[in-house]
């Protein structure tokens, strides 16, 4: 999960708060996002890069191809 989170953070599509820092950083980080509409829009747009809307369909197609060739 940390590796996935770091990828999102690296693309400015998310913020990450480590477990050990939850008490100190969670609420300020949450408020930063909630109170900053431009940050929300930027992160949302950056998150689109990771979207795979047809992922399930593509996975099923690949499985069916493998089944048919065996």
Number of C-alpha atoms within 10 A of each C-alpha: 6 9 8 9 14 15 14 19 16 11 13 16 22 19 16 15 15 10 9 8 10 13 11 10 14 16 12 12 14 12 10 14 17 11 10 10 11 10 16 16 13 13 19 14 13 17 16 11 11 12 9 9 9 8 10 10 10 12 11 11 12 12 11 11 11 10 9 8 6 5
